[in-house]
Amino acid sequence: MAALAVLVSGCGALIDARATARETAFETEFPPTGQLIEVNGTTVHAHVAGRGPDLILLHGASGSSRDFTFDLVARLQDRYRVIAFDRPGLGWTDPIGPQTQNPIAQAEHLRAAADQLGVRDPIVLGHSYGGAVALAWAMRAPDRTRALVVVSGATMPWPGDMTGWYAFISTPLGDRVGPPLLTAFAPLSLGDRIMAGIFAPQPVPAGYADHIGVGLAARRGSYRANAAQITQLRPYLRAMAPGYPRLTLPVEVIHGAADTIVPPDIHALPLSDALPDAALTILPGQGHMPQHGDPQAIVDAIDRAAARAPR
């Protein structure tokens, strides 16, 4: 590691130049699909489609709103006004300083963007990390949130410690060395292999890799923001979890039985037990991405949440 640090220091200018060139190419290839909103001096990206009751979509780690615009938005926009946000530090939404890794601050920031769009009493869906942000949204604005849908949600403090890449990049050396080298040199095929693991046991849908824009997640700032969010999530969940029983709004908790990334027995089951008005659906054979593996199940969960929630 010391030798690698010396090498990176000596070649820093060349590595940074190559990383900057690749970032420019990634951003040119995958521009914003929606509108850019200014919130407290920062930019928030929102993809808005359809008409009807407001439905907020919050993506998971390493992702962006493109995860939802690939397929799910088209299934919903005939009867909802769908607003898919990029979370802070990811996609085309700016980081929010030291609060970028705070799911509660993320929820407040995105709710301010939603206010500018005239959103009132939305159903809020969060996938994976976005599930924590959705819960924080409702906890901070319980009287202005109609219902929640938590899909594969990382919502409960889990046992054990981070290992591998996320443990390394959270160190000063990892933060200095990892993102520049990956942005400058990592082949996009690495993203394909990572996606295959995230989708397992389901395959990655045809065309998904071309739509999602893996290069957006491969930018130095996105690497750092995503790693900070993942490695620092657990303390926020410890603080949030005692408040879950006070959330009386309808919540649809939906999770794949074969999810090994966010296991349902650690997250979905105790979450549904803690919430006063939760309906739990475990999808047999589904992994971490049921919005692609079984999208109709997610649409049905949203419609159930809408039916259960008062106007």
N, C-alpha and C positions, 0 to 999 in steps of 0.2 A: 504493500500500500504506500509506503514511504517513497519507494522508487517511482510508483505511478504518479504520486503528487509532484515529485521533481520533474518528471517528464511533462506533465500537464502544465506546470508553471513555465517551463522552457518553451513550450509550444502554444502557450495560451492565446496569443494573437491569431495564429493560424486556425486554431480550433474555433475560436469565437467567430472569426470571419466565415468559416464554413458553416457553423451553426446558424449564423444570421442569414446567410444565403438560403439555407434549407427552410428556415422559418418563413422567409419571404415567399418562397415557392409554395409552401403549404398553405399559407394564408390567401395567396392568389387563387389557388385551386379550390379552396373551400371557404368562400366568403360567407358573411352572415346570410341566413335565409329569411330573417325577419327584420324587425326594427330595433334601433339602438336608442335607449332611453338614458338620459342623464339623471343620476341619483346621487346626491351629495358629492358632486364633482367627479363621479366615476360613471363608467358606461355599463349598462345592463342590456343584454341581448334577449329579446322576446320574439318568439315565432307565434303569431296570432292567426287563427283560422276558424271559420264557422260562425254560427249564430246560435244563441240559446243561453241557458244557465252557464255561469263561468266555471271552467274546469282548469285548474293549474296542474302542470306536469313538471316534476322535479327529478332530474336524472341522477344516476349513481356516480361512483368514483370513475375517474379517467374518461368520463364521457362528456356529452353535450346534448343539447336539445335535438340534435340530429338522430339520436337513438330513437326518439319518438316520431320524428318526421319521416323516418324510413317507412313506417306502416301504420302505427297506431293512430296518429292524428287523423288520417283519412277515414278511419273507421268510426270516428267520433264527431267530426265536424258538421255532420248533418243535423245534430240536435244539441250540441254544446258549442259555446265559444271557448275554444281550446287555446290556452296560453302556455307554451312550453318555454321555460326559462333556461338559459345557461347559468349554472351556479357560479358564485364568485371565484375568480382565478382560472376558470375553465371555459372552453369554447371562446365566445366573443364577449364574455362579461369580465370586467376588470377585477383584480383582487381588491380587497377592502382592508389593506394593511395588516396589522397583527391580528385582526378579527377574521381573516380569511378562513382560518381553520375552525372557527366557532359556528356550529350549526344553528345556534340561537341567533347570532348576529346575521348569518346568511338569511334566515327566515325573515328577520326584520327588514333587511335590505331589499329582498325581493318583494316583500309586501309593500314597501314604499314604491317600487316600480309598478306593482299591480294597481296601487291607488291611482297612479298617473294614467293607467289604461281604463280607469273607471270600473275596476273589478269590485263587486259587492257580494259578500257571502258565498265565496267559492267552495266547491269541492276541491280538495287538494290531494293529489296523488304523488307519492314519493316512492322511487325505486331504489333499493339498496341504501347507500348513504343518504339519498334523497328522502328515505323514510324517516330518518332522524330529523331532517329539516322540516318535513311535513308535520311531524309531531310538535316540533318547536313552534311552527307557525300557529297551530291550534292552541298551544299553551299560552302564547303571548296575545292571541286575539280569539278567545273562545266564543265570544258573542258575535264574531264576524267571520266565522268559518262554519260552513254548512255541514260538511262531513269530510272524513279522511278515507283514503284508500292507500294502504301500505303494502307494497309489492316487494317481496324478498328483502324486507327492511332490516337494516343494521340498527337496531333500536334498543338493545339491552347490553349492559357491560358484560364482556365475555372473559372467560378465564385465559390465562397464559399471556405470553408476550409476543410482540412482532418479531419475525425472523426474516432472513433473506434480504431482498432488495430494500424493503421499507425500513428495516432496521439499519441497513448501511447508509441509506440516503438521509436518515435523520441525524447522522453524526456530522460534525463540521467537515471532516474529510470527504464523506460521501456527498454532502451538499455541494462542495467545491468541485469535485471530480466527476460525479455521476451525470448530472444533467448536460453539461457541455459536451461530454464525450458521446452520450447517447444521441443528442440532437444532431451532432455533427456526423456521426458515422453509423448509427444503428440502421440496418436495412429495414424497410417497411415490412418485409416478410416476418420480422420478429413480432410485429403487431398482429399479424395473422395467427401466429402460434399462440400468442397470449389470448386473443379472442376465442380461439378454439377451446382453450381451457376454461374460459369464463362461461361459454355457452354449454359445455358438456353437462349431461350426455346428449343434448340436442346438437345438431350441426349448426354452423353459422349460416344464416339464410343467404341464398344467392343474391349478390348485389349489395349486401350489407357493408362489406369492407370498402367498396367504392363510394358508398353514400356517407358513411360515418365520418370519414376524414381522419384517419389515424394520425396524420401529420399534425393536426391541431393539438392532440394530446402529447406529441413528441417535442413540443417547444419547451425550452428551458423553464420558463415561468410556469407552464402547466405541470411539468414534472414536479417542480418544487411545491406548488400549491396543492396538488393532489396528494403528494407524500405527507405533507404537513397535516392535511385534513384526516387522512387515514390513521397516521400514527398518533394523533392527538384526540381522536374521537372518543375513546373510552372514558376519560375523565368527565367529559360533557354528558355522556349517557348516565354516568353515576349520579350526576347532579339532576338530570332530567327525570330519571325513572321513578323516584318517589312521588312525582307530581302526576304520573299517568292516571292514577285512580280518580283524579279530579276532573278528567276530561269526560264529560257526559255526552258529547256529540256522537252520532253513529260512526263507527269505524269498521271498514272491511279490511281484514288482514288476510292476505293471500300469499302463499309461499309454495315453492316446489319441494316435494318430499325428497328429491335427490340433490338438493342444493348443498354443496360442500363448501362453498365460499362463505355464505351466511347461513349456517345450519338452522333449520326451523326449530329444533328442540331448544336451542339457546336463545333464539330471538322471537319467532312468531308465537310459540306456545305460551311462554311467560308473558309476552306483551298482551295477548288476547285475554289471559287470566287477570291482568292488572287493570284493563280498561272496563268500565261499567257497561258499555254498549258496543261490544266488539262481536263481529261475526267472523269466525275463522274458517278459511278454506285451504286445505292442503291438496295440492295437485299431484297425483301419483306420477312418478317417473319424470317430473319436470325438474330442471336444474335452476340456475340462478337467473335466467332470462325468460320467464314465462310470458312476458309481453311480446315475445317473438315465437316461443315454442307453442304457446296456447293463447294467442291474442284475444280470442273470443271470451275466454275465461276472465280476462282483465276487463273487457268491455262490459261483461255481465256484472262484475263486481262494482264498476262505476255506476251502472244503472241501478243496482240494488241500493247503493249508498244514496243516490238521488231520490229513490222511492222512500227510503227510510227517513230522510232528513226533512224537517219542516222548511217551508219556503221562508 
